[in-house]
């Protein structure tokens, strides 16, 4: 099928920004040209998608999601996770391996890819486990993981405490062309904590997690990255100290990249008072100075990407004792609207935001999602003026654990195309 997207503002950061039409053939971009040179009457057999007044960008990519399958399908499945992803404008996602069993083998990595193929929605790039069973003792077989389709390795949810093992992981990752993603947490410092260490924890009467529990491991992994020269990606950055360490590393040309999530540049730990466990996550929401540091890190490029860390949980797991409640919130269906607030508030330009959510994540993964002839037609079409009220009951995700219930967000995805196929359409 041929599709002609007409009348939209086509934005590919650093390459394209203007009113252009896009012709799609056989799942790939065939041509991009001004309307006068690529009009509907020149493509009479093409289905026309009118994007007048809309923004057309490279498909958004989420570097960090939890789809819970296998083992925790009551929270989320690959099918429901992909459905939520395309509704949020994401054409590709990277699910983490902390399932049951953990995705630490070629067989389980292949299982994730098969389930994604059955879903038939967004592209799914599995992140497999650094260590067998996420136990932090023995490396998984990286050659097997790569052959089965893994793009990266991480023990996300559990830090690799053994520094020697983390060094070995970086060296093995280079050999097999896998990205290492660091869950930076010093467990002895975080032990017993439920929220950020400070006045909110004291008011709620729960244990606190100090900033240094994150930043000390960020510094360790940057040191190992410098030692080995192997690229390292740091997940869910939440503290001013971590941002400073990553900025310093980049100034010294150490090959480190990093992500944060919308909740870290939107909320502080004060949200836990109002939202309870629906604002509890790991790392926790921090103080205002940290929120500002994260925003500054996005603005100056210290933080390369915005990911969701989409972490679905059943209602019972978020109920009751805050100290015992599960960590994490869902984010695929709110990420774009929350992130567009950075543009409205002057923190990022619109091209810079699209870079943080689309083209830079692609570069980190070694992918090419630029809008150019020959590339797969993975596109996100956004209505920047459309106002949406967050209604967790209407989420495509199986779970409802969000602190953003009732918020009004401006800007959302209205069309998502993967391989030239419309997989989400909110226009009707």
C-alpha positions in Angstrom: 0.0 0.0 0.0 1.1 3.5 -0.8 0.3 6.3 1.7 0.8 10.0 1.1 1.0 12.2 4.3 0.1 15.8 3.3 0.1 19.2 4.8 2.0 18.6 8.0 4.9 20.3 9.5 7.7 17.7 9.1 10.3 18.0 11.8 13.5 15.9 11.8 15.9 17.6 14.2 18.8 19.2 12.5 17.6 18.0 9.1 14.1 19.0 8.2 11.6 21.5 9.4 8.8 22.7 7.1 5.6 21.9 5.4 6.4 18.8 3.4 4.6 15.8 2.1 5.8 12.2 2.7 5.2 9.3 0.3 5.3 5.8 1.8 5.7 2.7 -0.3 6.1 -0.9 0.9 6.6 0.2 4.5 9.4 2.6 3.7 9.7 6.3 3.0 9.8 6.7 -0.7 9.9 10.5 -1.0 9.8 13.7 1.0 9.1 16.9 -0.9 7.2 20.2 -0.8 3.4 19.9 -1.6 3.9 21.4 -5.0 6.3 18.6 -6.0 4.5 15.7 -4.3 0.8 16.4 -4.6 -2.1 13.9 -4.3 -2.8 14.0 -8.0 0.7 12.7 -8.7 0.0 9.7 -6.5 -3.6 8.7 -7.4 -3.3 5.2 -6.0 -2.1 6.3 -2.6 -4.2 6.6 0.5 -4.0 10.2 1.7 -3.5 11.1 5.3 -4.2 14.8 5.9 -1.8 16.1 8.5 -2.6 19.8 8.1 -2.0 21.6 11.4 -0.1 18.6 12.8 3.5 17.8 13.5 5.1 14.8 11.7 8.3 13.5 13.4 10.5 10.4 13.4 8.9 7.7 15.5 9.3 8.1 19.2 11.5 5.5 20.9 11.3 4.6 24.6 14.6 3.2 25.9 13.1 1.9 29.1 9.8 0.1 29.7 8.6 -2.9 31.8 6.1 -5.1 30.1 6.2 -7.8 32.8 5.8 -10.8 30.5 6.8 -13.5 31.2 5.6 -14.1 34.8 3.7 -11.0 35.8 1.0 -10.9 33.1 -1.6 -9.6 35.5 0.2 -6.3 35.6 1.0 -6.0 31.8 1.6 -8.1 28.8 3.7 -7.4 25.7 0.4 -7.0 23.9 -1.1 -4.5 26.3 2.2 -2.7 26.7 2.6 -2.3 23.0 -1.0 -1.0 22.7 -0.2 1.6 25.3 3.0 2.5 23.6 1.5 3.2 20.2 -1.3 5.3 21.8 1.5 7.4 23.4 3.2 7.9 20.0 6.0 5.3 20.5 7.0 3.3 17.5 9.7 1.3 19.4 10.3 0.3 23.0 13.0 -1.5 25.0 11.5 -3.8 27.6 13.7 -4.5 30.6 14.6 -8.1 31.7 13.4 -8.2 35.3 10.5 -10.6 34.6 10.0 -14.1 36.0 12.0 -15.8 34.8 14.4 -13.0 34.0 15.2 -12.6 30.3 18.8 -13.9 30.6 18.9 -16.4 27.7 18.5 -16.5 24.0 15.3 -18.6 24.4 13.6 -15.9 26.6 14.9 -13.1 24.4 13.4 -14.8 21.4 10.2 -15.3 23.3 9.9 -11.5 23.9 10.4 -11.0 20.1 7.8 -13.6 19.2 5.2 -12.0 21.5 5.9 -8.6 20.0 5.4 -10.1 16.5 2.0 -11.5 17.6 1.1 -8.0 19.0 2.0 -6.5 15.7 2.1 -2.9 16.8 5.4 -1.2 17.8 8.9 -2.5 17.3 10.2 -4.2 20.5 14.0 -4.2 21.1 14.6 -6.5 24.1 17.1 -5.6 26.8 18.4 -8.8 28.3 20.0 -9.5 31.7 23.7 -8.7 32.4 23.8 -11.6 34.9 22.1 -14.9 35.1 18.9 -14.6 37.0 19.7 -10.9 37.7 21.7 -12.4 40.6 24.9 -10.3 39.9 27.2 -13.3 40.1 27.7 -14.7 36.6 27.5 -13.0 33.2 24.7 -14.2 30.9 25.9 -15.5 27.6 26.1 -12.3 25.6 26.6 -14.0 22.2 23.4 -16.0 22.7 21.5 -12.8 23.7 22.7 -10.9 20.7 21.9 -13.7 18.3 18.3 -13.8 19.7 17.8 -10.1 19.1 18.8 -8.3 22.3 20.0 -4.7 21.7 21.3 -4.1 25.2 22.0 -5.7 28.6 21.0 -4.5 32.0 20.2 -5.8 35.5 17.6 -3.1 35.8 15.8 -3.2 39.1 18.9 -4.7 40.6 22.3 -3.0 40.5 25.4 -5.0 39.5 27.1 -4.6 42.9 30.3 -6.5 41.9 32.5 -4.0 40.2 34.7 -6.7 38.6 31.5 -8.3 37.0 30.4 -4.9 35.7 33.9 -4.4 34.1 33.6 -7.8 32.5 30.1 -6.9 31.3 31.4 -3.9 29.5 34.2 -5.8 27.9 31.9 -8.6 26.7 29.3 -6.0 25.5 31.9 -4.5 23.2 32.7 -7.9 21.8 29.1 -8.6 20.9 27.9 -5.0 20.1 25.5 -4.7 23.0 24.8 -1.5 25.0 25.2 -1.8 28.7 22.5 0.0 30.7 23.3 0.8 34.3 20.8 0.7 37.2 22.8 2.9 39.5 21.9 2.2 43.1 24.1 1.4 46.2 21.8 -1.0 48.0 23.4 -0.5 51.4 22.7 3.2 51.3 19.2 2.7 49.9 18.2 -0.1 52.4 15.0 0.5 54.3 14.1 3.6 52.3 10.7 4.2 50.7 11.0 7.8 49.4 13.6 10.5 49.1 15.6 11.2 52.3 14.4 14.5 53.7 11.5 16.4 55.2 8.8 14.4 53.3 10.2 11.1 54.5 10.3 12.5 58.1 6.7 13.8 57.8 5.4 10.5 56.5 7.4 8.5 59.0 9.2 6.2 56.5 12.8 5.5 55.6 14.6 7.8 53.2 16.9 7.1 50.3 19.7 9.7 50.0 20.8 11.1 46.7 24.2 9.5 47.1 22.7 6.0 46.9 22.3 6.8 43.1 25.2 9.1 42.5 27.9 6.9 44.0 27.1 4.1 41.6 26.9 6.6 38.7 30.4 7.6 39.5 31.6 4.0 39.8 30.1 3.1 36.4 31.5 6.2 34.8 34.9 5.1 36.1 34.5 1.7 34.6 33.3 3.2 31.3 36.5 5.3 31.3 38.7 2.4 32.1 37.3 0.1 29.4 36.4 2.8 26.8 33.1 0.9 26.3 29.9 3.0 25.9 27.6 3.0 28.9 24.1 4.2 29.3 22.8 5.3 32.7 19.1 4.8 33.4 16.5 6.9 35.2 18.7 9.8 36.4 17.1 11.6 39.3 19.7 13.6 41.3 21.7 16.8 40.8 24.9 15.0 41.8 24.3 12.4 39.0 23.7 15.1 36.4 26.9 16.8 37.5 28.9 13.6 37.3 27.6 12.8 33.8 28.2 16.3 32.6 31.8 16.1 33.8 32.3 12.7 32.1 31.0 14.1 28.8 33.4 17.0 29.1 36.2 14.5 29.4 34.9 12.6 26.3 34.0 9.5 28.3 31.4 7.5 26.1 28.5 7.8 28.5 24.9 8.6 27.7 22.0 9.0 30.1 18.2 9.2 30.3 15.7 10.6 32.7 11.9 10.3 32.9 9.0 12.8 32.9 8.3 12.3 36.6 11.8 13.5 37.6 11.5 16.8 35.7 7.8 17.3 36.6 7.4 16.3 40.2 9.2 16.4 43.5 8.9 14.1 46.6 6.0 16.4 47.8 3.8 14.5 45.3 4.0 11.5 47.6 2.0 13.4 50.2 -0.8 13.9 47.8 -0.6 10.7 45.7 0.8 8.2 48.1 2.2 5.1 46.5 1.2 6.2 43.1 4.1 8.6 43.4 6.5 6.0 44.8 9.3 4.8 42.5 12.9 3.8 42.4 14.9 6.0 42.3 12.4 8.1 44.2 11.1 11.6 43.4 13.7 14.0 44.7 13.8 17.6 45.9 13.2 20.8 43.9 16.9 21.3 43.4 17.2 17.9 41.8 14.2 18.5 39.5 15.8 21.7 38.3 19.1 20.0 37.8 17.4 17.3 35.6 15.7 20.0 33.6 19.1 21.8 33.1 20.7 18.5 32.1 18.1 18.0 29.4 18.5 21.6 28.2 22.3 21.3 27.8 22.4 17.8 26.5 23.9 16.2 29.5 20.8 14.0 29.6 20.4 12.5 26.1 17.0 11.0 26.3 13.6 11.0 27.9 12.4 7.5 28.7 9.3 6.5 30.7 10.5 3.7 33.0 6.9 2.5 32.4 6.3 0.2 35.5 2.8 -1.2 35.8 1.5 -2.7 39.0 -1.9 -4.1 40.1 -3.9 -1.9 42.5 -3.3 -4.2 45.5 0.4 -3.7 45.1 0.0 0.1 45.5 -2.4 -0.1 48.4 -1.8 -0.1 52.1 1.6 0.6 53.8 3.6 3.1 51.8 6.9 1.4 52.9 5.8 -1.9 51.5 4.1 -0.7 48.3 5.6 -1.6 44.9 7.9 1.0 43.2 7.0 2.5 39.9 4.4 4.3 37.8 3.1 3.9 34.3 4.1 6.4 31.7 3.7 5.5 28.1 0.4 7.3 27.7 1.4 10.5 29.5 5.1 10.9 28.5 4.6 13.0 25.4 2.1 15.5 26.9 4.3 15.9 30.0 7.4 16.3 28.0 5.8 19.0 25.8 5.5 21.1 28.9 9.3 21.5 28.7 8.7 23.3 25.4 5.9 25.4 26.8 8.1 26.4 29.7 11.1 27.3 27.6 13.4 24.5 28.9 13.7 22.8 25.4 13.0 23.9 21.9 10.6 21.7 20.0 13.4 20.2 17.8 15.4 19.5 21.0 12.5 17.7 22.6 12.0 15.5 19.5 15.7 14.7 19.6 15.4 13.6 23.2 12.4 11.4 22.5 13.1 10.1 19.0 16.4 10.6 17.2 18.8 10.5 20.1 17.4 7.3 21.5 17.8 5.8 18.0 21.4 6.8 17.9 22.1 5.3 21.4 20.7 2.0 20.1 22.6 2.2 16.8 19.3 2.6 14.8 18.4 5.1 12.1 15.0 6.6 12.3 15.7 9.7 10.3 13.0 10.9 7.9 14.7 10.1 4.6 14.0 7.9 1.6 14.8 4.3 2.1 14.3 4.3 5.9 11.4 2.5 7.5 8.2 4.6 7.7 8.1 4.8 11.5 6.4 8.1 12.2 4.6 9.9 15.0 2.0 12.6 14.1 1.3 15.0 16.9 -1.5 17.5 17.5 0.4 20.2 19.6 -2.9 22.0 20.4 -5.0 19.0 21.5 -5.8 19.0 25.2 -6.2 15.7 27.0 -7.2 15.0 30.6 -5.4 12.1 32.1 -8.0 9.4 32.9 -6.3 6.3 34.2 -9.5 4.2 33.7 -9.1 4.8 29.9 -5.5 3.8 29.7 -4.6 1.0 27.2 -2.2 -0.4 29.8 -3.5 -3.0 32.2 -2.4 -0.9 35.1 -3.6 2.4 36.5 -0.7 3.5 38.8 -0.1 7.1 37.9 0.3 10.3 39.9 -1.0 12.4 37.0 -4.7 11.4 37.2 -6.8 14.4 36.3 -4.0 16.5 34.9 -4.7 18.4 31.7 -1.9 18.0 29.1 -1.6 19.9 25.9 -0.3 17.9 22.9 -0.6 14.3 22.1 0.0 11.7 19.4 -3.0 11.4 17.0 -1.4 8.9 14.5 1.3 6.4 14.9 2.8 4.5 11.9 5.2 1.6 12.1 6.6 0.3 8.9 4.1 2.4 6.9 1.1 0.9 8.7 -1.2 2.9 10.9 -1.2 1.2 14.3 -2.9 4.0 16.2 -5.4 6.6 15.1 -7.0 9.0 17.6 -8.5 11.4 15.1 -12.0 9.8 15.0 
